[in-house]
Amino acid sequence: MNKGIFLCIDAGTTRFKTAMISPEGVLVALCDSSYASVPDRVHEYSTEDLMGAFQETVRAVIREIPKEPILGIGITGHGPTLIPVDRRGVTLYPAVGYLDDRVKPYIQKLVRGKKEKITSTMYTPIALFFQEELPRIYEATETFLQPFDFLAFQLTGKSVASSSSSGIKPWERSKIEASGLDGNKFPDICYMGEEIGKTTQKAAHAFGLSPGIPVYAIGVDFAAALVGTNMLVPGRSCERAGSSGGINLCWSRPAHDNRLLCYEHFIDKTWNIAGITSTYGKALEWARKTVRAPRFDQERLKRKPPDIVFLPYLKGERTPLWNPYARGGFFGMGKKHDAVDLMIAVYTGVALSLRDCMEIIESQGCEFRYPVMTTGGLTWDEWFIQLKADVTGKTFAKTQIHDAELLGIAIVLASAQGFYPSLSAAASAIVREERAFMPRANLLKGYTELFRRYRALQTLLQRHF
């Protein structure tokens, strides 16, 4: 092993994760922390909660290997979320996320009369919410920061907007200003692998770090996951199984379906084509709290598909609907069904939404040529990975570190510090497939019929959202 370690931090939607990972991709230490729950309508994060998780997890992993020198730090996290900060660096209001119901009218305002959906301007409606409904906060704001950039600011004192590539920027000043916002409140872009700054003496004291450690830009968590699953070659894909979710495919040409997101990849001459969903893990969390099914017998899933369809649109939906007011529901319930049937329907509904995204991508002439690499908190449930393989008819696999976002940060840092000649070379050398999950052919016909019902219900109900 090389002497030294990377400090990799992921401020996720529901979990804050910090790891020490070697330049060879070996997980040496890991600590995570859950945020306090937030009300359903208000998608806010307390910066005190964020900072508490930051300090707790960083100090915890340092205690595990106190003598190992930290070579570099990378921070990623959930997007689109904004934190307003004043000129003294003091936060003025909790972080507000894109799924906040108070932001929905501004989303609708921006897309009204336009053919395109909001993609790179997902942050704009959040800023408009501050401008229109919290004008004093807006006026006092020196800069809006993404959560991971807020944490980098705590370490370095530098305000930037980190981004994985020019194709996936959080904002463009011209578009921000066209919406009536002050473009000066949005910091300059710092791209993946570029150094933001070095840890200050103040940060060293607060977090138990040494001063002078370089801190690098990563970008949003899904970009880190693409690197951490080696989704850098046409035909490779990454499925993110977190609070929100979706599927990304690397391809050699762009897709032109308005239901998808399509960006220039951070690998030359390739494109990142994505279908993303709003409440992937959130739907499962809701079901566990609401349905309260006993631990169900997973053998049911081996025999036949369920006969209940669940539409998992609990906070609107992105792909394929792009409607913040979309709503979910169960269809096909009868007296014979119990809580276990409902729970199975929810898991299956999430898998069907994933198949929906994948089939739209394939309709553009794209191909999933390799196993779908899955990452996120739900990769611990291997039976759920198997269910997704059965529903989609695709082989799934997971890497040696289940949170590929953390592994992706280590790969970026290893490349930036010259351990490997390029990002692609680093990913190819570091990412290892731990286990594959093959679809069971005897179930595919039944899931295909269930998917047809899912699509028919989705189409029928759209006008009622």
Residue, then its C-alpha position, 0 to 999 in steps of 0.5 A: m500500500n502507498k503511505g497515506i489515505f484519502l478522506c472521503i465525505d458524502a453528505g447524502t439525503t438521509r445519511f452522512k457518510t465519511a470514509m478513509i480509503s486508500p489509493e488502491g480503493v481499500l476501505v480502511a474506516l467508515c462512519d455514518s450518521s443520520y439526519a434528524s427527520v424533516p416534515d413531509r412538506v418542508h424539505e429542509y436540513s438544519t446546518e447545525d445537524l449537517m455540521g454535527a454529522f460532519q464533525e462526528t464522522v470525521r473525528a470518528v474515522i481519524r480516531e481509527i487510524p490516527k497516524e495515517p497521513i491524509l493526502g487529500i479530502g473530497i466532499t460530495g452530497h445530494g443536490p439540488t439544495l441551497i444554503p444561504v450564507d452572509r458575508r461573514g460566512v454565517t448561515l441565514y436559513p436552513a438548507v432548502g431542497y428541490l422536493d420542498d412543496r414551497v418550491k413547487p410553484y416556482i418550478q411550474k412558473l419556470v416551465r410554464g410555456k416551455k417545451e424543455k423541463i428544468t435540468s441544469t436550472m433545478y437550483t433556480p426555483i429554490a433561489l426564487f423561493f428565497q427571493e419571493e417569500l423570504p426577501r430579507i434572507y435573500e437580500a442578506t445572502e452573500t452567496f448560495l452554497q450547495p451542502f457539500d460546498f458549504l462543508a468545503f467552505q468550512l475547511t478552506g474558507k473558499s466559496v465555490a460551486s463544485s461540479s463534475s463537468s461543464g455539462i452538469k453545472p449547477w447553474e449558469r449566471s446567464k440563466i440565473e439572471a434571466s430568471g430575475l435573480d442576482g447572479n453575483k450570489f452564485p459562486d464560480i464553478c470549480y470542476m471535478g479534481e480541481e483543488i478548492g483550497k487547503t484546510t485552514q488552522k481553524a478547520a484543523h482545530a475544529f475537525g481534528l485535521s492537520p492544516g494544509i491538506p488539499v480539498y478537491a471539488i467532486g460535484v454532486d453525489f450521482a457524479a461521484a457514483l458514476v466514477g465509483t462504478n466505473m461508468l466511464v465506458p459506453g454501455r456501462s451503467c450505474e443504478r443509484a438506490g438511495s432516498s431518490g434514485g435512477i439509472n445512468l448510462c454512458w453512451s457514445r452519442p446523445a439521447h433526444d427524449n425529453r423524458l430523460l436527462c442527457y449531459e456531456h460526460f466528464i469523459d471525452k466523446t461520451w454522454n451521460i444519459a439518465g432517468i431519475t426518480s424522486t422518491y426511490g428509497k423514500a417510498l420504501e421508508w414511507a411503506r415501512k412506517t405506514v404499512r407496518a408489515p411483519r418481516f415478509d417471506q421473500e420466498r413469495l418473490k421467487r414464485k410469481p410477481p405480485d398482482i398489485v401495482f404501486l405507483p411510487y410518486l409520493k413527492g411528484e416524479r421526474t422521469p418520465l413525468w416531470n411533474p412535481y404534483a404527481r401522486g402515487g397509489f395502489f391498484g388491484m387490491g382485494k380482500k385476499h391481500d394483506a400488509v405483506d402484499l402491499m409491502i411487496a407491491v411497493y418494492t416492486g413498484v420502485a423496481l418497475s419505475l426503474r424499468d420504465c427509465m431503462e426502457i426509455i433509454e433503450s428506445q433511443g438506441c442505447e444498450f446496457r452492455y455490462p451488468v448494471m452496477t448498483t450503489g447506495g444504502l439499499t444495496w445491503d438488501e441483496w434480495f431487492i437487487q435480485l428483484k430489480a434483476d427479475v423485473t428489468g431482465k438485466t444483470f445487476a452487480k455491486t462493487q467492493i464498497h457499497d457506497a460507490e459515491l465514497l469510492g468515486i471520491a477516492i478515485v478522483l483524488a487518486s487521479a488528481q494526485g498522480f497515482y494513476p495517469s487518468l480518471s479512467a485508468a484509476a477507475s479501471a484499476i480500483v473498481r471491482e465487481e463483488r457479486a452479480f445478480m442474474p435475472r430469473a427467466n421464469l419470472l420475466k414474462g409475469y413482470t413484463e405483464l405487470f409492467r404493461r399495467y404499470r405503464a397503462l395506469q401511469t398514462l391514464l392517471q396523468r391528467h388527474f395529477 
